[in-house]
Amino acid sequence: MFLALKELRHAKLRFTMIGAIIMLIAWLVFILSGLGNGLSTLSAATLKNMNADYVVYEKGAGASFNKSLLSASLEEDVAKQDHVEGTALFGAATASISQEETDESEDKTDVAILGIDPGSFIEPEVIEGSGLDSSIENGVLANETLKDKGYQIGDEVVIDSSTETVKIIGFVENETFNHLPVLFGTLEQWRAYQFAAPGSNNGIEDVVNAIAVQGEDVDPAVIDKHIDGVETVTKAKAVQGMPGYTAENGTIMMMLAFLVVISAFVIAVFFYVLTIQKTNQFGVMKAIGASNGFIAKTIVSQVFVLSFISILIGIGLTYLTAMAFPEGMPFTLDGKMVIIYAILLLVISVLSSLISVRRITKIDPLTALGRVE
């Protein structure tokens, strides 16, 4: 370690440039990670936030709310199944809202309208105002991002292409669905909007899109076997069934994978070139008795220290960059993911240095010193 630190201090410019490359790679990895996490949060934050373990859909819906129509009466049958600790009805729709009737599209805001039972375990925590209450006529909870559009508690909200109006009685945070801010209302409010056209509910009484289920030991196959016309999936699979979620995450993950692979080659090439340039020095060291193990430890220690410092700087730059991003940008840094990617980059850097170590073990002192041809 002493020799490694001594050389780092001696060749400051050379190692600063290499460290800058590692830092830029780390910076880009963390930025892409934050963007990917932000997009997935926008797509399915509400579903991720639900305190549920499984979701029951109509059979053949493929874990998609848009394709699923169930009768609310099935909730009792689901609740009777083994290990089911709780159930909650759920409905989803998209709409445009405005504070007053207008034909100007720029005055309208796209939202997701979610119907739930007041007081159920899927109702989000209110950060301002009051929670859902069936006694409050047309009361809804709104995601706090709607404040940026000028909405406040007590505002009467007009739902486009509908005769329905609602009133904001509370705000919640981090609740988005299909990349849209959420309005939580009662199931009756949701049905009045979603199935206003006669026959649009396919003749199903008290229709819902899905039933959320609590119970870690629930067997989805048992529910599907005992209740006709349903399919039960884990919450994780329900999240993946959100439109665009898998495609967005897959794209980001592929970019990250390519970036990690490319970084491994770049770092390996840099240190391999440095090793070749120092062949004579290593020859002298071996000639005076330095073992391959000693030199290898020096190289690995050098790469570890340089990479560790560079990755830390990359993390710091990422958080500074996040502070400078616009308010509406879907960027969410997950501390656990940052640590995982940092460790991964550090391991890759150290493993890349092993190519240089292999080269060192093959150096013959006499040949390196130019004594033999």
C-alpha positions in Angstrom: 0.0 0.0 0.0 2.9 2.4 0.8 4.4 2.0 -2.7 1.0 2.4 -4.3 0.3 5.7 -2.4 3.8 6.9 -3.1 3.3 6.5 -6.9 -0.1 8.1 -6.8 1.4 11.2 -5.2 4.4 11.2 -7.6 2.4 10.9 -10.9 -0.5 13.2 -9.9 -1.4 14.3 -13.4 -1.5 10.8 -14.9 -3.6 9.3 -12.1 -5.8 12.3 -11.9 -6.8 11.8 -15.6 -7.5 8.1 -15.0 -9.5 8.9 -11.9 -11.5 11.5 -13.8 -12.5 8.8 -16.4 -13.6 6.5 -13.6 -15.5 9.3 -11.9 -17.3 10.3 -15.1 -18.3 6.7 -15.7 -19.6 6.4 -12.1 -21.4 9.7 -12.5 -23.2 8.5 -15.6 -24.1 5.2 -14.0 -25.7 6.9 -11.0 -27.5 9.4 -13.2 -29.0 6.6 -15.4 -29.9 4.7 -12.2 -31.8 7.7 -10.9 -33.6 8.3 -14.1 -34.6 4.7 -14.4 -35.9 4.7 -10.8 -37.7 7.9 -11.4 -39.5 6.6 -14.5 -40.6 3.4 -12.7 -41.8 5.5 -9.7 -43.9 7.6 -12.0 -45.3 4.6 -13.7 -46.3 2.6 -10.7 -45.7 4.6 -7.4 -49.3 4.1 -6.2 -49.1 0.3 -6.7 -45.7 0.1 -5.1 -47.0 2.1 -2.1 -49.9 -0.2 -1.5 -49.6 -2.3 1.6 -50.7 -5.4 -0.3 -49.0 -8.7 -1.2 -51.2 -9.9 -4.1 -53.6 -8.6 -6.6 -56.6 -10.4 -8.1 -57.5 -9.7 -11.7 -60.0 -11.0 -14.2 -58.7 -14.2 -15.8 -56.9 -13.4 -19.0 -56.2 -9.8 -18.1 -52.5 -10.4 -18.0 -52.0 -8.3 -14.8 -53.4 -5.2 -16.5 -56.0 -3.1 -14.8 -57.3 -1.8 -18.1 -58.3 -5.3 -19.2 -59.8 -6.5 -15.9 -63.4 -6.2 -14.8 -64.6 -8.0 -11.7 -67.7 -7.9 -9.5 -67.2 -6.4 -6.1 -69.1 -9.4 -4.7 -66.0 -11.6 -5.3 -64.2 -9.8 -2.4 -66.1 -11.9 0.1 -65.0 -15.1 -1.7 -61.3 -13.9 -1.7 -61.4 -13.0 2.0 -62.5 -16.5 2.9 -59.4 -18.1 1.4 -56.6 -19.5 3.6 -54.1 -17.0 5.0 -55.9 -13.9 3.5 -55.6 -11.2 6.1 -57.3 -8.4 4.3 -58.8 -7.4 1.0 -59.5 -4.0 -0.7 -61.4 -3.1 -4.0 -59.6 -1.0 -6.6 -60.6 0.8 -9.8 -58.5 2.9 -12.2 -59.2 5.3 -15.0 -57.5 8.3 -16.7 -59.1 11.7 -17.3 -58.5 15.3 -17.8 -59.5 17.9 -15.2 -59.8 21.6 -14.9 -60.8 24.1 -12.3 -63.5 25.4 -14.4 -65.3 24.4 -17.6 -63.1 25.4 -20.6 -62.3 24.3 -24.1 -58.7 25.4 -23.8 -56.6 22.2 -23.7 -53.7 24.0 -22.0 -55.9 24.6 -18.9 -56.5 20.9 -18.4 -54.4 18.5 -16.5 -54.2 14.7 -17.2 -54.7 12.6 -14.1 -55.4 9.0 -13.0 -58.7 8.6 -11.1 -58.5 5.7 -8.6 -61.5 4.4 -6.8 -61.1 2.8 -3.4 -63.1 2.2 -0.2 -62.5 5.0 2.4 -60.4 3.6 5.3 -59.1 0.6 3.4 -55.5 -0.4 3.7 -54.7 0.9 0.2 -55.8 4.4 1.1 -52.6 6.6 1.2 -51.6 8.7 4.2 -52.8 12.3 4.0 -50.2 15.0 4.3 -52.6 17.9 4.2 -56.3 18.1 4.7 -58.5 15.2 5.6 -58.9 11.6 4.4 -61.6 10.1 2.3 -65.0 10.1 3.9 -68.2 8.8 2.2 -70.1 11.5 4.1 -68.2 14.2 2.2 -70.0 14.5 -1.1 -67.6 14.1 -4.1 -64.5 14.5 -1.9 -61.2 13.3 -3.4 -57.5 13.2 -2.4 -55.0 14.7 -4.8 -51.3 14.1 -5.3 -49.4 17.1 -4.1 -47.9 17.8 -7.5 -51.2 19.2 -8.6 -50.4 22.1 -6.3 -48.0 23.2 -9.1 -51.0 23.4 -11.4 -52.8 25.7 -9.0 -55.1 23.3 -7.3 -55.8 23.8 -3.6 -57.9 22.2 -0.9 -61.5 23.1 -1.3 -61.2 23.5 -5.1 -64.1 22.3 -7.2 -62.6 20.1 -10.0 -64.4 19.5 -13.3 -63.7 16.1 -15.0 -63.5 16.5 -18.8 -66.0 14.7 -21.0 -68.2 14.1 -18.0 -70.9 15.7 -15.9 -69.0 14.8 -12.7 -67.4 17.3 -10.5 -65.3 16.6 -7.4 -63.8 18.6 -4.5 -60.2 18.3 -3.2 -60.3 17.6 0.5 -56.7 16.5 1.1 -53.3 16.0 -0.5 -51.1 12.9 -0.6 -47.5 12.5 -1.8 -45.6 10.3 -4.2 -48.8 8.9 -5.7 -48.6 8.5 -9.5 -50.2 5.9 -11.8 -49.3 5.5 -15.5 -47.0 8.5 -15.1 -50.0 10.7 -14.0 -50.8 12.3 -10.7 -53.6 10.6 -8.9 -57.0 11.6 -7.7 -58.3 9.1 -5.0 -62.0 9.0 -4.8 -64.7 6.5 -3.7 -65.6 3.5 -5.9 -68.9 5.1 -6.6 -67.3 8.3 -7.9 -65.0 6.2 -10.1 -67.8 4.1 -11.5 -69.9 7.2 -12.2 -67.1 8.4 -14.5 -65.7 5.2 -15.9 -69.0 3.5 -16.7 -71.2 6.5 -17.5 -72.1 4.9 -20.9 -74.8 2.3 -20.7 -73.4 -1.3 -21.0 -69.8 -0.2 -20.6 -69.5 -2.4 -17.5 -70.3 -5.5 -19.4 -73.3 -6.1 -17.2 -71.2 -6.7 -14.1 -72.8 -5.5 -10.9 -70.6 -3.2 -8.7 -67.7 -3.5 -11.1 -64.1 -3.1 -10.0 -60.8 -3.5 -11.8 -59.0 -5.6 -9.2 -58.9 -6.8 -5.6 -55.8 -6.1 -3.4 -55.0 -8.9 -1.0 -52.9 -8.9 2.2 -51.3 -12.1 3.4 -47.7 -13.2 3.0 -48.6 -16.9 3.0 -51.4 -16.7 0.5 -51.2 -19.3 -2.3 -52.4 -17.6 -5.6 -53.1 -21.0 -7.2 -55.6 -21.8 -4.4 -57.5 -18.6 -5.0 -57.6 -19.2 -8.7 -58.8 -22.7 -8.2 -61.6 -21.9 -5.8 -62.9 -18.7 -7.6 -63.8 -18.9 -11.2 -62.7 -16.3 -13.7 -59.8 -14.8 -11.7 -56.1 -14.8 -11.8 -53.9 -13.8 -8.8 -50.4 -12.4 -9.1 -47.9 -11.0 -6.7 -47.6 -7.2 -6.3 -44.3 -7.3 -8.0 -45.9 -8.9 -11.1 -48.7 -6.4 -10.9 -46.2 -3.6 -11.0 -44.5 -5.1 -14.0 -47.9 -5.3 -15.7 -48.2 -1.5 -15.7 -48.1 -0.1 -19.2 -44.6 0.7 -20.3 -43.0 -0.3 -16.9 -41.1 -3.3 -18.2 -40.0 -1.6 -21.4 -38.7 1.5 -19.6 -36.9 -0.5 -17.0 -35.5 -2.9 -19.6 -34.1 0.0 -21.6 -32.4 1.7 -18.7 -31.0 -1.6 -17.4 -29.6 -2.5 -20.8 -27.9 0.9 -21.0 -26.4 0.4 -17.5 -25.2 -3.1 -18.4 -23.4 -1.8 -21.6 -21.9 1.1 -19.6 -20.6 -1.3 -16.9 -19.1 -3.6 -19.5 -17.5 -0.7 -21.4 -16.1 0.8 -18.2 -14.5 -2.6 -17.4 -12.7 -2.5 -20.7 -11.7 1.2 -20.4 -10.3 0.8 -16.9 -8.5 -2.5 -17.9 -6.9 -0.8 -20.9 -5.7 2.2 -19.0 -3.9 0.2 -16.3 -2.6 -2.3 -18.9 -0.9 0.5 -20.8 0.5 1.9 -17.6 1.9 -1.6 -16.7 3.6 -1.8 -20.1 5.1 1.6 -19.7 6.6 0.5 -16.3 8.0 -2.8 -17.5 11.5 -1.7 -16.8 10.6 -0.5 -13.3 9.0 -3.8 -12.4 12.0 -5.6 -13.9 14.3 -3.7 -11.5 12.0 -4.5 -8.6 12.0 -8.2 -9.4 15.7 -8.2 -9.9 16.3 -6.9 -6.4 14.0 -9.5 -4.9 10.4 -8.2 -5.1 8.0 -11.0 -5.5 5.1 -11.2 -8.0 2.7 -11.1 -5.0 4.2 -7.9 -3.6 4.0 -6.1 -6.9 0.5 -7.5 -7.6 -0.7 -6.2 -4.2 0.8 -2.8 -5.0 -1.1 -2.6 -8.3 -4.4 -3.8 -6.9 -4.1 -1.4 -3.9 -3.4 1.5 -6.3 -6.5 0.7 -8.4 -8.6 0.2 -5.3 -7.7 3.6 -3.8 -8.0 5.5 -7.1 -11.3 3.9 -7.9 -12.7 4.3 -4.4 -12.0 8.1 -4.4 -13.3 8.6 -7.9 -16.5 6.7 -7.2 -17.1 8.8 -4.1 -16.7 12.0 -6.1 -19.1 10.6 -8.7 -21.7 10.0 -6.0 -21.3 13.5 -4.7 -21.6 15.0 -8.2 -24.8 12.9 -8.8 -26.5 14.4 -5.7 -25.4 17.9 -6.7 -26.8 17.3 -10.2 -30.0 16.0 -8.8 -30.4 19.3 -6.9 -30.1 21.2 -10.2 -32.6 19.1 -12.2 -36.0 20.7 -13.0 -38.8 20.0 -10.5 -40.8 17.9 -13.0 -37.9 15.6 -14.0 -38.5 12.0 -13.1 -35.3 11.5 -11.1 -35.2 9.5 -7.9 -32.0 8.3 -6.2 -32.3 5.1 -4.2 -29.6 5.0 -1.5 -29.4 1.2 -1.7 -29.0 1.2 -5.5 -26.3 3.8 -5.2 -24.4 1.6 -2.8 -24.9 -1.5 -5.0 -23.7 0.3 -8.2 -20.7 1.8 -6.3 -19.6 -1.6 -5.0 -20.1 -3.1 -8.5 -18.0 -0.4 -10.1 -15.3 -0.8 -7.4 -15.2 -4.6 -7.9 -15.0 -4.2 -11.7 -12.1 -1.8 -11.4 -10.2 -4.1 -9.1 -10.9 -7.2 -11.4 -9.8 -5.2 -14.4 -6.5 -4.6 -12.8 -5.9 -8.3 -12.7 -5.0 -8.2 -16.4 -2.1 -6.0 -15.5 -1.1 -8.3 -12.7 -1.0 -11.2 -15.1 1.3 -9.2 -17.3 3.6 -8.5 -14.4 4.0 -12.1 -13.5 5.4 -12.9 -16.9 8.0 -10.2 -16.8 11.6 -11.5 -16.8 13.9 -9.2 -14.9 16.8 -9.6 -17.4 14.6 -9.1 -20.4 13.0 -6.0 -18.9 16.3 -4.5 -18.1 17.5 -5.1 -21.7 20.3 -7.5 -20.8 19.1 -10.3 -23.1 17.4 -10.3 -26.5 
